[in-house]
C-alpha cells in the first residue's frame, strides 16, 4: 500500500515516512511523491565500535564519489558504487566513511537556494550537496542502482562493516523539527541500518541533549561545537562526542603558507585533544577549497554558481605559489606538491581525529570553486583520471 495525507485540501507526504516513491531521478521534480511501508525484514547489525583514537575519517559525496566516467565502477554515483570502491578505501588506511547527506533530501526546494540570486533565477540550481530538509527516514532513491533503496543502503553499510569500516551520516535539520523528531531520525538510521555515527548540523538543535542521551552513548556524534558542561563535570566512559570546526584548518593553512605569528596557534591546534570529547581535524572539506586548490588559487572562482562570484568564503588562507590556477612550470608544481605533502603531514600527526576529504589524496581540483554546492558535474565530482598521475603523492 502507498499513502499520502490531505491537509487543508493539499496532498501532503508523511514527514515520518520510512519509504518514499517518486524520487528516483536526481535533480528532477514533478512526479507525485507517495509514501509507503517498510517490508518485514529488519537489518540488525551486531558489531562493537572501535576506540575513538583509532579513527581516520574519509568524507565523500555518494553521487560525486563515483559519478565521473573514469571512476572504474559499474554502478556510478550510487551506494553500490561506494561498495565497489571499498578495496580502494581500505588501501588508504581509513577506518570510517562519512557520507554527505544520503537521506532523501530535496534537491530543489520552494525556498531560494542562493543568497545572491538575481531576479528571475530563483530555484534554478540543484542542491547537489544536500544540506537541506527532505524525507529524513529514507535512503536517497536517486543514489540507487536498484529500485530498493532500503536494501541497497543496508547492503552498503553491511559491506563497509565487513571490511572493518564504520559508516557515519551527515544530517542537516532545518529548524522546523523538534528534538523528539531529531532523536527519532538518528535512532532510525542506527537501528534499521546499523549506521555508526552522525555529523549533525542545522538550526534549533540541543547538542547537549544528544550528548547526554543514553541511546547514543555508543554512537559517534560529531557536532559543530561542544561545551564541557555537556558532560556534567564527569569524564564519559567512552569518548563518543566529537567537535568538527574550522579551527585546525585555519591554523594549518596559515602556518603552511608562512603567515606571521602562527607557530604558537598551530602548536595549540595540533595538540588539542580534550579528555571528555574528541576533535575532528581537517585541512580541506566540502565547504571551501580542496587541498589542491588551496595551493593553486589565491581567490575563489565561483562564477559557474550563478551568484556573480559573491557566494563562498573569501577567507581561504590559500596561496597559488606564484601562478593562479593550473601551471606547467616545474618550480611551481614542485612547490605545490611539497606544500600538499606538508599539509597531510600536519593533519595525520595531529592529536585529534584526522578527516580526509574525498579526492584530496589524488590532488582533486574544483577549478577554484570553493562553494560547489550546486555543481552536479565534473567540477563537483572526484576526478579519477588524476589517480595515476598523482600516485606518488
C-alpha positions in Angstrom: 0.0 0.0 0.0 1.0 3.6 -0.7 -0.5 6.6 1.1 -0.4 10.4 1.5 -2.3 12.8 3.7 -4.7 15.5 2.5 -4.3 18.6 4.7 -6.4 21.7 4.0 -7.1 20.3 0.6 -3.4 19.9 -0.3 -1.8 16.5 -0.9 1.0 16.2 1.7 3.5 13.3 2.1 4.2 12.0 5.6 7.4 13.6 7.1 7.9 10.4 9.1 7.6 8.0 6.1 10.3 5.3 6.0 9.6 4.6 2.3 9.0 7.1 -0.4 8.2 6.5 -4.1 8.6 9.0 -6.9 12.0 10.4 -6.1 14.2 8.2 -8.4 15.8 10.9 -10.6 18.4 13.2 -9.1 17.5 16.9 -9.6 14.1 16.3 -11.2 10.8 17.3 -9.7 7.2 17.0 -10.8 6.5 13.3 -10.2 3.9 12.7 -7.4 5.5 11.6 -4.2 3.9 8.6 -2.5 4.7 7.2 1.0 5.0 3.5 1.6 5.6 1.0 4.4 8.7 -0.9 5.5 8.9 -4.6 4.4 9.0 -7.1 7.2 12.8 -7.8 7.1 14.8 -5.8 9.6 18.5 -5.1 9.5 20.1 -5.7 12.9 23.9 -5.4 12.8 26.0 -6.9 15.6 29.2 -5.0 15.9 31.3 -3.3 18.6 32.7 0.2 17.8 36.4 0.9 17.7 38.1 3.1 20.2 38.0 6.8 19.2 41.8 7.1 19.0 41.8 4.6 16.1 39.5 6.6 13.8 40.6 8.1 10.5 37.6 9.5 8.6 37.1 9.7 4.9 34.3 12.1 3.8 32.6 11.6 0.5 29.6 12.5 -1.6 27.8 9.3 -2.6 27.0 10.6 -6.1 30.1 12.6 -6.8 32.5 10.0 -5.5 32.0 7.6 -8.4 30.0 9.5 -11.0 33.0 10.5 -13.1 33.4 8.3 -16.2 36.9 7.1 -15.2 35.9 6.1 -11.6 36.2 2.4 -12.6 32.9 1.2 -11.1 29.9 -0.3 -12.9 27.2 1.5 -10.9 28.4 5.1 -11.0 27.0 7.6 -8.5 25.3 5.1 -6.3 25.5 3.2 -3.0 26.6 0.2 -5.0 29.4 2.4 -6.5 30.6 3.1 -2.9 30.6 -0.7 -2.2 32.7 -1.2 -5.3 35.3 1.2 -4.0 35.7 -0.5 -0.6 39.1 -2.1 -1.5 40.4 1.3 -2.5 39.1 2.8 0.7 40.9 0.1 2.7 44.1 0.7 0.8 44.1 4.3 2.1 44.2 3.1 5.7 41.0 5.0 6.7 38.7 3.4 9.3 35.4 5.3 8.8 33.4 6.6 5.9 31.4 9.8 6.4 28.6 10.3 3.9 27.4 13.8 2.9 23.5 13.8 3.1 22.3 10.4 1.8 18.7 10.6 3.2 16.2 11.7 0.6 16.9 15.4 0.7 15.1 17.9 -1.6 17.4 19.0 -4.5 15.1 21.8 -5.4 13.0 23.4 -2.6 10.4 26.2 -2.7 12.8 28.4 -0.9 15.6 30.3 -2.6 18.8 28.2 -2.9 21.3 31.1 -3.3 22.0 34.1 -1.1 22.7 36.3 -4.2 20.1 35.0 -6.7 19.3 37.5 -9.4 15.6 38.3 -10.1 14.0 35.5 -12.1 16.8 33.0 -11.3 15.5 31.6 -8.0 15.4 27.9 -7.6 17.2 27.1 -10.9 20.1 25.4 -9.3 20.3 21.9 -7.9 21.2 21.5 -4.3 23.9 19.0 -5.0 25.4 18.7 -1.5 22.1 18.1 0.2 22.4 20.2 3.3 18.6 20.9 3.4 15.4 19.2 4.6 13.7 16.3 3.0 12.4 12.8 3.9 14.7 12.1 6.8 13.9 8.4 7.3 14.5 7.3 3.7 17.7 6.4 1.8 18.0 8.6 -1.3 16.4 6.7 -4.2 18.4 8.7 -6.8 21.6 7.3 -5.3 20.5 3.8 -6.0 21.3 1.4 -8.8 18.2 -0.7 -7.9 14.6 0.0 -7.1 15.1 -0.9 -3.5 16.8 2.0 -1.6 16.4 0.4 1.8 18.1 -2.9 0.7 20.8 -1.2 -1.3 21.8 1.2 1.6 21.7 -1.6 4.2 23.9 -3.8 2.0 26.4 -0.9 1.6 26.6 -0.4 5.4 27.0 -4.2 5.9 29.8 -4.3 3.3 31.6 -1.5 5.0 31.3 -3.3 8.3 32.6 -6.5 6.9 35.6 -4.5 5.6 36.2 -3.1 9.1 35.0 0.4 8.2 32.5 2.4 10.2 29.7 4.4 8.4 28.7 7.9 9.5 26.0 10.2 8.0 25.7 13.9 7.7 22.2 15.1 8.6 21.0 18.7 8.3 17.9 19.8 10.3 16.2 23.0 9.0 14.9 24.1 12.5 11.3 23.1 11.8 11.9 19.8 13.6 11.6 19.3 17.4 14.1 17.3 19.4 11.8 14.3 19.6 12.0 14.1 15.8 15.7 14.6 15.7 16.2 11.7 18.1 13.8 9.6 16.2 15.7 10.2 12.9 19.1 9.3 14.4 17.7 6.2 16.2 16.0 5.0 13.0 19.3 5.0 11.0 21.1 3.4 13.9 18.6 0.7 14.5 17.4 -0.1 11.0 20.6 0.3 9.1 23.5 0.0 11.6 24.9 3.5 11.0 27.7 4.0 13.5 27.6 7.8 13.8 26.2 11.1 12.7 27.5 14.6 11.9 24.6 16.7 13.0 24.1 20.2 11.6 21.3 22.8 11.3 19.1 25.0 13.5 17.5 24.7 16.9 19.3 21.5 17.9 20.1 20.7 21.5 23.6 19.2 21.2 23.7 18.9 24.9 20.6 16.7 25.0 22.0 14.4 22.3 25.4 14.1 24.1 23.6 13.0 27.3 21.1 10.7 25.7 21.8 7.1 26.8 20.6 5.8 23.4 23.7 7.3 21.8 26.4 6.5 24.3 28.0 4.1 21.8 27.2 6.2 18.7 29.7 8.7 17.2 28.2 12.2 17.4 30.0 14.9 15.6 28.9 18.5 16.4 30.0 21.9 15.1 30.6 22.9 18.7 30.9 21.2 22.1 30.8 22.5 25.7 32.5 20.8 28.6 29.2 21.3 30.5 27.6 18.7 28.3 29.2 16.1 30.5 28.2 17.5 33.9 31.8 17.5 35.0 32.2 13.8 34.5 34.5 12.0 32.1 32.4 9.8 29.9 33.1 6.1 29.8 33.6 6.3 26.0 34.7 9.4 24.1 31.9 9.3 21.6 31.2 13.0 21.1 33.4 15.0 18.7 33.7 18.6 17.6 34.5 19.4 13.9 35.2 23.1 13.4 37.5 25.1 11.1 40.0 26.0 13.8 42.6 23.4 12.8 42.1 24.1 9.1 42.6 27.9 9.5 45.7 27.5 11.7 47.3 24.7 9.5 46.7 26.7 6.2 48.1 29.9 7.6 51.1 28.2 9.1 51.6 26.3 5.9 51.9 29.4 3.7 54.0 31.3 6.2 51.7 33.9 7.8 53.3 35.7 10.7 52.8 34.7 14.4 51.2 31.3 13.5 53.7 29.0 15.3 52.0 29.1 18.7 48.4 28.9 17.4 49.3 25.9 15.2 51.0 24.1 18.1 47.9 24.6 20.2 45.6 23.4 17.4 47.9 20.4 16.7 48.0 19.3 20.4 44.3 19.8 21.1 42.8 16.6 22.5 40.3 17.1 25.4 39.7 14.3 27.8 35.8 14.5 27.5 35.3 14.8 23.8 37.2 14.2 20.5 38.3 16.7 17.9 38.0 16.1 14.2 40.8 17.9 12.3 40.9 18.6 8.5 42.8 20.9 6.1 40.1 20.7 3.5 36.4 19.9 3.4 33.4 20.2 1.1 32.9 23.8 2.3 35.9 25.6 0.8 38.9 24.9 -1.4 40.0 21.3 -2.0 43.6 20.6 -0.8 44.9 21.0 -4.4 43.1 24.3 -4.9 44.5 25.6 -1.7 47.9 25.7 -3.3 46.7 26.7 -6.8 44.4 29.7 -6.2 44.5 32.9 -4.3 40.9 33.8 -5.0 37.6 31.9 -5.3 36.3 31.3 -8.8 32.6 30.6 -8.3 31.2 32.2 -11.4 29.5 29.0 -12.5 27.3 29.1 -9.4 25.3 31.9 -11.0 25.7 34.3 -8.0 28.2 36.7 -9.6 31.1 35.1 -7.6 29.7 36.6 -4.3 29.0 33.2 -2.7 31.5 31.2 -0.8 34.1 32.2 1.8 36.6 35.0 1.0 38.9 33.8 3.7 40.6 30.7 2.3 44.1 31.2 3.6 45.4 29.8 0.3 48.4 30.6 -1.9 48.7 30.0 -5.6 52.5 29.6 -5.4 53.1 32.4 -7.9 50.6 31.4 -10.7 46.8 31.4 -10.4 45.2 28.1 -11.5 46.8 25.2 -13.4 50.5 25.6 -14.2 53.1 23.8 -16.3 56.1 25.4 -14.6 58.3 22.8 -12.9 59.2 25.0 -10.0 55.5 25.9 -9.3 54.5 22.2 -9.5 57.3 21.1 -7.2 56.4 23.8 -4.6 52.7 22.9 -4.7 53.4 19.2 -4.2 55.7 19.9 -1.3 53.0 22.1 0.4 50.4 19.4 -0.1 52.6 16.8 1.5 53.3 19.1 4.4 49.6 19.6 4.8 49.0 15.9 5.0 51.9 15.5 7.4 50.5 18.1 9.8 47.0 16.6 9.6 47.9 12.9 10.3 50.3 13.7 13.1 47.9 16.0 14.9 46.5 14.7 18.2 42.9 14.9 17.0 41.0 12.6 14.7 42.0 13.3 11.0 39.4 13.7 8.3 40.4 13.3 4.6 38.0 14.8 2.1 37.4 12.5 -0.9 39.7 13.2 -3.8 42.3 15.2 -1.9 44.6 12.1 -1.8 44.7 12.4 -5.6 45.0 16.1 -6.0 41.4 16.6 -7.0 40.5 20.1 -8.1 37.2 22.0 -8.3 38.8 24.6 -10.7 38.9 27.2 -7.9 35.3 26.8 -6.9 35.1 26.9 -3.1 31.3 26.5 -2.8 30.4 23.8 -5.2 27.0 23.2 -3.6 25.2 23.3 -6.9 27.8 21.7 -9.2 26.4 18.3 -10.1 29.0 17.9 -12.9 32.8 17.2 -13.2 33.5 20.3 -11.1 31.8 18.7 -8.1 32.8 15.1 -8.8 36.0 13.3 -7.9 38.3 13.2 -10.9 39.7 9.7 -11.0 41.8 10.4 -14.1 44.3 12.1 -11.7 44.8 8.9 -9.7 47.6 7.5 -11.9 49.2 10.9 -12.3 49.3 11.6 -8.6 50.2 8.1 -7.4 53.4 9.3 -5.8 51.5 11.9 -3.7 
